[in-house]
Amino acid sequence: MKRQKKTKKKKSWLKIISITLLIFLAAGGAYAYSVYHSLTKAVNTMHTPIEDRPISEKRQKEIAYAQKEPFSVLILGVDERDGDSGRSDTMIVLTVNPDTNSVKMLSIPRDTRTDIIGKNKVDKINHAYAFGGVKMSMDTVENFLDIPLDYYVKINMEGFQDIVDSVGGVEVNNDLDFSYGGDHFPIGKIKLDGAEALNFSRMRYEDPRGDFGRQYRQREIIQGVINKGASFATLTNYSTIFDALSKNIETNLTFSQMNDIQKHYRTAAKKVEQMEMKSTGKRIDGIYYGIVSNEEKQRIHDELKAHLELK
């Protein structure tokens, strides 16, 4: 039971991470000229290309940023321990469409049963990372959703709160008095550091609104990070921000691509839509899996394909 609760906490936090990360990447180009050396050092540290996967097999050609073609990103939240490659306990697919100024965000349940591409077996989708790292995760999710995955971002789950701290914390408008994880959150405008922001976003069961209330708090944190990231006071702290990013994030996005995203896609984060994947729990040979029906997979595929403007 504790393991299930811990997994749910990570999933809720990664929803915040995925949008916030997009904002940081999009904002990167705005700083580039004044903090070039610090930025390039951080990006070079984060940049980890995937061998033998320069472009998705489901793409006819590379993305033309100047033409504002939609793109996709696989977000992997990973806990890695000494002697253990870890598993991607949380997987989120982002599709970004600058024409509609929108981002779709799909959470994939970690227990989802599917073909593991490159392993020739059927297993839980999050096991792909343990078997073959980022590449196998991308290939497996791409096959499962039947859409191209253009980029990935791997995040150290335990270290992301350092990013919140690096911008000096965030201010949120709290509409529910509650306590969680040893922190008390009164109604009104409150300022949160990284650890407090984590607890603020985690609480679910004590909220009479359930997921709706939790999503409201997530949006408040997202907006708080956006506000701090856009302020001059935060720009003066760029070295700390870049250090936190470089220590906790890996991506195949290059410095040039980040600048192109900033230039042509920065308004896309104005509208973020969270998508849910419905599954049915089932035990097979004593192992619990989440079974996604063909109809549900088709529904999700159609929505993401349309958002990516694929023929």
C-alpha positions in Angstrom: 0.0 0.0 0.0 2.8 2.4 0.9 4.5 1.6 -2.5 1.3 2.5 -4.3 0.9 5.8 -2.5 4.6 6.6 -3.2 4.1 5.9 -6.9 1.0 8.1 -7.0 2.9 10.9 -5.4 5.7 10.7 -8.0 3.1 10.8 -10.8 1.4 13.9 -9.5 4.8 15.7 -9.1 6.0 14.7 -12.5 2.9 16.4 -14.1 4.3 19.6 -12.6 7.8 18.7 -13.8 6.8 18.1 -17.4 5.2 21.5 -17.9 7.8 23.4 -15.8 10.6 21.7 -17.8 9.0 22.8 -21.1 8.9 26.4 -19.7 12.6 26.3 -18.7 13.6 25.0 -22.1 11.5 27.5 -23.9 12.9 30.3 -21.8 16.5 29.3 -22.3 17.0 31.2 -25.5 16.0 34.5 -23.8 19.0 34.3 -21.5 21.4 33.0 -24.1 23.3 36.2 -25.0 23.9 37.5 -21.5 24.7 34.2 -19.8 26.0 32.3 -22.8 28.8 30.4 -21.1 26.8 29.3 -18.0 23.9 28.2 -20.2 26.0 26.3 -22.8 27.8 24.5 -19.9 24.5 23.4 -18.4 23.1 22.3 -21.7 26.2 20.4 -22.7 26.0 18.6 -19.3 22.3 17.8 -19.9 22.7 16.8 -23.5 22.8 13.0 -23.9 22.0 11.9 -27.4 20.6 8.4 -28.2 22.9 6.3 -30.3 21.2 4.9 -33.5 18.2 7.0 -33.0 18.8 10.4 -34.6 15.1 10.7 -35.7 11.9 8.7 -35.0 11.2 6.0 -37.6 7.7 7.4 -37.7 8.9 10.7 -39.0 9.3 11.3 -42.8 11.8 14.2 -42.1 13.3 16.3 -39.3 11.0 18.9 -37.7 11.1 22.3 -39.3 11.1 24.7 -36.4 10.7 27.8 -38.5 7.5 26.3 -39.9 6.2 25.7 -36.4 5.7 22.0 -36.9 4.3 20.2 -33.8 6.7 17.9 -31.9 6.6 15.4 -29.0 8.6 14.7 -25.9 8.8 11.7 -23.6 9.3 12.6 -20.0 10.8 9.9 -17.8 10.9 10.3 -14.0 13.5 7.9 -12.8 14.8 6.9 -9.4 18.3 5.4 -9.8 20.1 3.7 -7.0 23.7 2.4 -6.7 24.0 -0.9 -8.5 20.5 -0.6 -10.0 19.6 1.1 -13.3 16.2 1.9 -11.9 12.8 2.0 -13.5 10.9 4.9 -15.1 8.2 4.9 -12.4 6.5 7.8 -14.3 6.1 8.3 -18.0 4.5 11.3 -19.6 4.1 12.2 -23.3 3.9 15.8 -24.2 2.7 17.0 -27.7 3.4 20.6 -28.5 1.4 22.5 -31.1 2.4 26.2 -31.6 -0.4 26.8 -34.1 -3.1 26.2 -31.5 -0.8 27.4 -28.6 -1.4 24.2 -26.7 0.3 21.3 -25.0 -1.3 17.9 -24.4 0.0 15.9 -21.6 -0.6 12.2 -21.3 0.3 10.1 -18.3 1.0 6.5 -19.0 0.4 4.2 -16.0 3.6 2.3 -15.0 1.8 -1.1 -14.9 0.5 -0.9 -18.5 1.0 -4.2 -20.2 2.5 -3.9 -23.7 5.2 -5.3 -26.0 8.7 -4.2 -24.9 10.3 -3.3 -28.2 13.9 -4.7 -28.5 13.3 -7.3 -25.7 10.7 -9.5 -27.5 8.5 -9.9 -24.6 5.3 -8.5 -23.1 5.7 -6.8 -19.7 4.9 -3.6 -17.8 5.8 -0.6 -19.8 8.0 1.0 -17.2 10.3 -2.1 -17.3 11.5 -1.0 -20.7 13.8 1.5 -19.0 15.4 -1.2 -16.8 15.9 -3.5 -19.8 17.3 -1.0 -22.3 17.4 2.6 -20.9 16.0 5.6 -22.6 16.1 4.2 -26.2 14.0 1.1 -25.3 11.6 3.3 -23.4 11.1 5.6 -26.4 10.8 2.7 -28.8 8.3 0.9 -26.6 6.1 4.0 -25.9 6.2 5.0 -29.6 5.0 1.6 -30.6 2.3 1.5 -27.9 0.9 4.9 -28.9 1.7 4.6 -32.6 3.0 8.2 -32.8 6.5 9.6 -33.3 8.5 10.5 -30.2 10.9 13.2 -31.1 12.7 14.0 -27.9 13.1 12.7 -24.4 13.8 14.3 -21.0 15.0 12.1 -18.1 14.5 13.7 -14.7 16.0 12.7 -11.3 12.8 12.7 -9.2 14.5 13.3 -5.9 16.4 16.3 -7.2 13.7 18.4 -8.9 12.9 20.3 -5.8 16.4 21.9 -6.1 15.1 23.6 -9.3 12.2 25.2 -7.3 14.7 26.2 -4.7 17.0 27.7 -7.3 14.4 30.2 -8.4 14.0 31.2 -4.7 10.7 29.3 -4.1 7.3 30.0 -5.6 4.2 31.9 -4.5 0.8 30.2 -4.8 -2.8 31.1 -3.9 -4.0 28.3 -1.7 -7.8 27.8 -1.4 -7.8 25.0 1.1 -6.4 24.9 4.7 -4.6 21.6 5.2 -1.5 19.9 6.5 0.6 17.3 4.8 4.1 15.8 5.2 4.7 17.9 8.3 3.9 21.2 6.6 0.8 23.4 7.2 -0.7 25.3 4.2 -3.1 28.1 5.3 -5.6 29.7 2.9 -4.3 32.7 1.0 -1.1 33.6 -0.8 1.8 31.5 0.6 5.4 31.1 -0.5 6.8 27.6 -0.8 10.3 26.2 -1.1 11.1 23.0 -3.0 10.2 20.5 -0.3 7.0 22.4 0.6 6.0 22.6 -3.1 6.4 18.9 -3.3 4.1 18.3 -0.3 1.7 21.0 -1.5 1.3 19.1 -4.8 1.1 15.6 -3.3 -1.9 15.9 -1.1 -5.0 14.3 -2.5 -7.0 12.2 -0.1 -7.8 14.9 2.4 -9.2 17.2 -0.4 -12.9 16.8 -0.9 -12.4 17.6 -4.6 -10.0 14.8 -5.1 -7.9 15.1 -8.3 -9.6 18.3 -9.2 -8.2 20.0 -6.1 -4.8 18.5 -6.6 -4.6 19.7 -10.2 -5.5 23.2 -9.1 -2.5 23.2 -6.7 -0.3 21.8 -9.5 -1.3 24.7 -11.7 -0.6 27.2 -8.9 2.9 25.8 -8.6 3.4 25.9 -12.4 2.3 29.5 -12.6 4.5 30.4 -9.6 7.6 28.9 -11.4 6.7 30.7 -14.6 6.4 34.0 -12.8 9.7 33.6 -11.0 11.4 32.3 -14.2 10.3 35.4 -16.1 11.4 37.9 -13.4 14.6 39.9 -13.5 15.4 38.8 -9.9 15.5 35.2 -11.1 17.7 36.0 -14.1 20.4 37.3 -11.7 20.4 33.8 -10.1 20.9 32.0 -13.5 24.0 30.1 -12.4 22.1 28.4 -9.6 19.2 27.6 -11.9 21.4 26.1 -14.6 23.3 24.1 -12.0 20.1 22.6 -10.6 19.0 21.7 -14.2 22.3 20.2 -15.2 22.4 18.0 -12.1 18.9 16.6 -12.4 18.1 16.5 -16.2 19.2 14.6 -19.2 17.9 15.2 -22.7 18.7 14.8 -26.4 17.6 18.3 -27.1 20.6 20.4 -28.2 21.4 24.1 -27.5 20.3 25.1 -31.0 17.0 23.2 -30.7 16.3 24.8 -27.4 16.8 28.2 -29.0 14.5 27.3 -31.9 11.8 26.2 -29.4 12.2 29.5 -27.6 11.9 31.4 -30.8 9.0 29.6 -32.4 7.1 27.7 -29.7 7.2 29.8 -26.5 3.5 30.6 -26.6 2.5 26.9 -26.8 2.6 26.5 -23.0 -0.4 29.0 -22.6 -2.9 26.1 -22.8 -2.1 22.8 -21.1 -4.5 19.9 -21.4 -4.1 16.8 -19.2 -5.2 13.5 -20.8 -6.1 10.3 -18.9 -5.5 6.8 -20.1 -8.1 4.4 -18.8 -7.1 0.8 -18.0 -8.4 -2.2 -16.2 -6.4 -4.0 -13.5 -5.8 -7.7 -14.1 -3.5 -10.4 -12.7 -1.7 -12.6 -15.2 0.4 -15.4 -13.8 0.2 -13.7 -10.4 1.5 -10.3 -11.6 -0.7 -7.2 -11.7 -1.0 -5.4 -15.0 -3.0 -2.5 -16.3 -4.8 -3.5 -19.5 -5.6 -0.8 -22.0 -8.3 -1.7 -24.5 -7.8 -1.4 -28.2 -10.6 1.2 -28.3 -8.9 3.3 -25.6 -5.5 3.1 -27.4 -7.2 4.2 -30.6 -8.9 7.1 -28.9 -5.6 8.4 -27.5 -3.8 7.8 -30.7 -6.3 9.8 -32.7 -6.2 12.7 -30.3 -2.4 12.9 -30.2 -2.1 12.3 -33.9 -4.4 15.2 -34.6 -2.5 17.5 -32.2 0.7 16.6 -34.0 -1.0 17.4 -37.3 0.0 14.0 -38.8 -1.6 12.7 -41.9 
